[in-house]
């Protein structure tokens, strides 16, 4: 099931275009302005339309990359992927990893994404390191309309990935479920023994 969610999430993102291209090969912006597309994505997400909202956020990320607007779109997409009403934990883990792997970040976004990275794994997400979702490049290489807003991401160099918990919430829940099943089987055996 998790693999299908990841495949569906990536297929949806991939349908918009190649999200791993370099900034100089980024597609030309068509339709709404990037900031309007971002606002429309948030409206879609607020209305419960995760597919349309995520598609628009992916479009903004593809065009705006490491700019302030691209970073806000990435943060919104990660937050939506962690939303328990329609989670895509694999997408959250993979996108968080991709963001932290590139050098252009703001300190606040880096802190938020690091937490999202840990949370996504802790609750059962998996990482596909081959995904290159966030176009990389110096923020100045992306369209001017994407560079509005502040703060602007700067080259913060390589990040030190935090160590993942030795046992995730998902695996602890699986262990508890097995314990409950064992106890239920033992209880059934005792009942059978005590039956006249």
Helices and strands as residue ranges (DSSP letters): H 2-16, G 23-25, H 34-46, H 50-64, H 68-82, H 89-101, E 104-105, H 107-122, G 139-141, G 144-146, E 154-155, H 169-194
